Amino acid sequence: SAFAAAERPGLVQGLVLDSAYSTLLSGMMGWWRFLGGRVLAVLLAPTALLAAQLLGVNPLRVDVAAALRRARVPTLLLHGEEDTLALPSEARRNAEAAGEEVVWLASSGHSEGRWLHPERYFSALEAFLDRVAPVG
């Protein structure tokens, strides 16, 4: 959604990013860490180069934060404090690029906030939607 918003100004009034990666490379590394820990992540890191060759897309250049800088739309960032797939540093980088704050969800891993903290999660979402697309 961030890439579409960056490429087509006026397409959206705002973005909601829940546990979003900041770069495709960090996303790849997050999944390798999840599946096999740090050792597997290090061993499989070269797959990023292979992906670039096979897919014609360089994971180093797929950058959500850069897209958020170009999109210039209000962005709600929801992120678990204990996310090991998309590390909290990814949320901070996206927030800095979007010029927004992160809604941190305590004791939550990847995309767990809506289940573990539904009141906080949906309250933040509702407040954001009221701000960017008020009804009435």
Backbone hydrogen bonds in HBPLUS format (Angstrom, degrees):
<---DONOR---> <-ACCEPTOR-->    atom                        ^
c    i                          cat <-CA-CA->   ^        H-A-AA   ^      H-
h    n   atom  resd res      DA  || num        DHA   H-A  angle D-A-AA Bond
n    s   type  num  typ     dist DA aas  dist angle  dist       angle   num
A0005-ALA N   A0001-SER O   2.94 MM   4  6.12 162.0  1.98 149.3 154.4     1
A0006-ALA N   A0002-ALA O   2.97 MM   4  6.12 146.0  2.09 140.2 149.3     2
A0007-GLU N   A0003-PHE O   3.01 MM   4  6.22 148.5  2.11 145.7 153.7     3
A0008-ARG N   A0004-ALA O   2.96 MM   4  6.04 142.6  2.11 149.2 158.4     4
A0011-LEU N   A0008-ARG O   3.00 MM   3  5.60 150.6  2.09 145.7 146.6     5
A0015-LEU N   A0074-PRO O   2.91 MM  59  6.43 150.3  2.00 149.5 159.3     6
A0076-LEU N   A0015-LEU O   2.78 MM  61  6.20 163.0  1.81 158.9 161.3     7
A0017-LEU N   A0076-LEU O   2.77 MM  59  6.09 171.4  1.78 174.7 177.7     8
A0078-LEU N   A0017-LEU O   2.90 MM  61  6.22 166.7  1.91 158.7 163.1     9
A0019-SER N   A0078-LEU O   2.81 MM  59  6.16 167.2  1.83 168.6 167.3    10
A0064-VAL N   A0022-SER O   2.71 MM  42  4.93 132.2  1.94 134.5 147.7    11
A0027-GLY N   A0023-THR O   3.05 MM   4  6.36 146.5  2.17 142.7 152.6    12
A0024-LEU N   A0062-VAL O   2.90 MM  38  5.42 152.9  1.98 154.8 160.4    13
A0027-GLY N   A0024-LEU O   3.09 MM   3  4.89 117.3  2.50  90.1 106.1    14
A0028-MET N   A0024-LEU O   2.86 MM   4  6.18 157.1  1.91 154.4 159.8    15
A0029-MET N   A0025-LEU O   2.94 MM   4  6.21 166.5  1.96 153.6 157.1    16
A0030-GLY N   A0026-SER O   2.88 MM   4  5.98 147.8  1.98 138.5 147.5    17
A0031-TRP N   A0027-GLY O   3.10 MM   4  6.40 155.7  2.16 149.4 154.1    18
A0032-TRP N   A0028-MET O   3.04 MM   4  6.38 157.1  2.10 150.5 157.3    19
A0033-ARG N   A0029-MET O   2.87 MM   4  6.12 158.7  1.91 150.5 156.2    20
A0034-PHE N   A0030-GLY O   2.91 MM   4  6.11 155.4  1.97 144.3 151.5    21
A0035-LEU N   A0031-TRP O   2.95 MM   4  6.10 158.5  1.99 149.4 154.1    22
A0036-GLY N   A0032-TRP O   2.92 MM   4  5.96 155.1  1.98 150.5 156.8    23
A0037-GLY N   A0033-ARG O   2.72 MM   4  4.16 142.7  1.86 126.1 126.9    24
A0041-ALA N   A0037-GLY O   3.13 MM   4  6.40 158.5  2.18 149.0 155.7    25
A0042-VAL N   A0038-ARG O   2.93 MM   4  6.18 158.3  1.98 152.1 156.6    26
A0043-LEU N   A0039-VAL O   2.92 MM   4  6.19 164.3  1.94 153.4 158.2    27
A0044-LEU N   A0040-LEU O   2.81 MM   4  5.90 150.6  1.90 150.9 158.0    28
A0045-ALA N   A0041-ALA O   3.03 MM   4  5.90 113.1  2.50 136.5 149.7    29
A0045-ALA N   A0042-VAL O   3.41 MM   3  5.25 156.0  2.47  97.4 104.2    30
A0047-THR N   A0044-LEU O   2.87 MM   3  5.56 161.1  1.90 123.4 129.9    31
A0048-ALA N   A0045-ALA O   3.10 MM   3  6.06 171.0  2.11 128.4 130.7    32
A0049-LEU N   A0046-PRO O   2.99 MM   3  5.53 133.7  2.21 111.5 121.6    33
A0050-LEU N   A0046-PRO O   3.39 MM   4  6.84 154.6  2.46 143.0 150.0    34
A0051-ALA N   A0047-THR O   2.72 MM   4  5.93 158.1  1.77 152.0 157.7    35
A0052-ALA N   A0048-ALA O   3.09 MM   4  6.29 153.0  2.16 139.6 146.2    36
A0053-GLN N   A0049-LEU O   3.18 MM   4  6.49 150.4  2.27 142.0 149.2    37
A0054-LEU N   A0050-LEU O   2.84 MM   4  6.09 167.9  1.85 160.8 163.9    38
A0055-LEU N   A0051-ALA O   2.81 MM   4  5.60 165.7  1.83 150.0 154.9    39
A0056-GLY N   A0052-ALA O   2.95 MM   4  5.04 131.4  2.19 120.0 131.0    40
A0061-ARG N   A0058-ASN O   2.84 MM   3  5.48 155.1  1.90 121.4 129.0    41
A0067-ALA N   A0063-ASP O   3.15 MM   4  6.48 153.6  2.22 145.4 152.9    42
A0067-ALA N   A0064-VAL O   3.03 MM   3  5.01 113.3  2.49  94.7 111.0    43
A0068-LEU N   A0064-VAL O   2.85 MM   4  6.18 153.6  1.91 154.4 162.4    44
A0069-ARG N   A0065-ALA O   3.02 MM   4  6.32 150.9  2.11 147.3 154.6    45
A0070-ARG N   A0066-ALA O   3.18 MM   4  6.51 152.2  2.26 143.4 150.1    46
A0071-ALA N   A0067-ALA O   2.81 MM   4  5.98 149.5  1.90 151.2 160.9    47
A0072-ARG N   A0068-LEU O   3.32 MM   4  6.35 165.9  2.34 148.7 149.3    48
A0103-VAL N   A0077-LEU O   2.77 MM  26  6.06 175.6  1.77 171.0 171.9    49
A0079-HIS N   A0103-VAL O   3.10 MM  24  6.35 162.7  2.13 157.1 155.8    50
A0105-LEU N   A0079-HIS O   2.92 MM  26  5.97 152.8  2.00 146.8 148.2    51
A0083-ASP N   A0080-GLY O   3.33 MM   3  5.21 155.3  2.40 113.2 109.2    52
A0081-GLU N   A0105-LEU O   3.03 MM  24  5.79 165.7  2.05 136.1 136.9    53
A0082-GLU N   A0108-SER O   2.84 MM  26  5.34 146.5  1.95 151.6 154.0    54
A0090-GLU N   A0087-LEU O   2.78 MM   3  5.41 145.3  1.90 119.6 129.5    55
A0091-ALA N   A0088-PRO O   3.07 MM   3  5.15 116.8  2.49  97.5 112.1    56
A0092-ARG N   A0088-PRO O   3.02 MM   4  6.41 159.0  2.07 153.2 159.1    57
A0093-ARG N   A0089-SER O   3.01 MM   4  6.18 154.1  2.08 140.6 147.1    58
A0094-ASN N   A0090-GLU O   2.96 MM   4  6.24 159.8  2.01 149.2 154.6    59
A0095-ALA N   A0091-ALA O   2.81 MM   4  5.98 158.9  1.85 151.4 157.8    60
A0096-GLU N   A0092-ARG O   2.96 MM   4  6.12 159.0  2.01 146.6 151.8    61
A0097-ALA N   A0093-ARG O   3.10 MM   4  6.30 158.8  2.14 144.4 150.1    62
A0098-ALA N   A0094-ASN O   2.89 MM   4  6.11 151.2  1.98 148.6 156.8    63
A0099-GLY N   A0095-ALA O   2.81 MM   4  5.78 123.2  2.14 141.5 156.0    64
A0100-GLU N   A0095-ALA O   3.02 MM   5  5.00 158.1  2.07 141.0 144.8    65
A0099-GLY N   A0096-GLU O   3.31 MM   3  5.08 140.1  2.49  90.8 101.9    66
A0112-GLU N   A0109-GLY O   3.39 MM   3  5.45 169.1  2.40 119.2 116.0    67
A0115-TRP N   A0112-GLU O   3.00 MM   3  5.58 142.0  2.15 116.4 126.6    68
A0116-LEU N   A0112-GLU O   2.93 MM   4  6.07 167.9  1.95 160.9 165.0    69
A0117-HIS N   A0113-GLY O   2.81 MM   4  5.25 154.6  1.87 139.2 145.5    70
A0121-TYR N   A0117-HIS O   2.91 MM   4  5.98 171.4  1.91 166.2 168.9    71
A0122-PHE N   A0118-PRO O   2.88 MM   4  5.82 170.7  1.89 148.3 151.3    72
A0123-SER N   A0119-GLU O   2.93 MM   4  5.79 144.4  2.06 138.7 149.0    73
A0124-ALA N   A0120-ARG O   3.01 MM   4  6.09 161.2  2.05 145.7 150.2    74
A0125-LEU N   A0121-TYR O   3.00 MM   4  6.27 155.5  2.06 145.1 152.7    75
A0126-GLU N   A0122-PHE O   2.88 MM   4  5.91 161.2  1.91 140.7 145.9    76
A0127-ALA N   A0123-SER O   2.96 MM   4  6.11 164.1  1.98 149.1 153.6    77
A0128-PHE N   A0124-ALA O   2.96 MM   4  6.09 155.4  2.03 143.9 150.9    78
A0129-LEU N   A0125-LEU O   2.94 MM   4  6.18 164.8  1.96 152.4 156.3    79
A0130-ASP N   A0126-GLU O   2.90 MM   4  6.12 155.7  1.96 149.3 156.2    80
A0131-ARG N   A0127-ALA O   3.03 MM   4  6.23 140.7  2.19 138.0 148.4    81
A0131-ARG N   A0128-PHE O   3.02 MM   3  5.05 122.2  2.37  94.5 109.7    82
A0132-VAL N   A0128-PHE O   2.94 MM   4  6.27 160.1  1.98 158.6 163.0    83
A0133-ALA N   A0129-LEU O   2.81 MM   4  5.46 153.3  1.88 144.4 151.5    84
